[in-house]
């Protein structure tokens, strides 16, 4: 998860590791990008959370929702893995 108040653009490197390839979707909390993990040389999905998702308790709720989503996603297994 990355929080940003600025513009996110193609080819941007996030966290010194994830190079953004193309935007896959956008919603109330932010954007989902196809990215390349530069460390492991594999494609990944990166969710960029907008700071506009809210501050205070609203921001806390957005972060808690994201963490629940991340935990569920982390449990998924690809059939060819």
Secondary structure by P-SEA (a helix, b strand, c coil): cccccccccccccccccbbbcccccccccbbbbbcccccccbbbbbbbbbcccccaaaaaaaaaaaaaaaaaaaacccccc
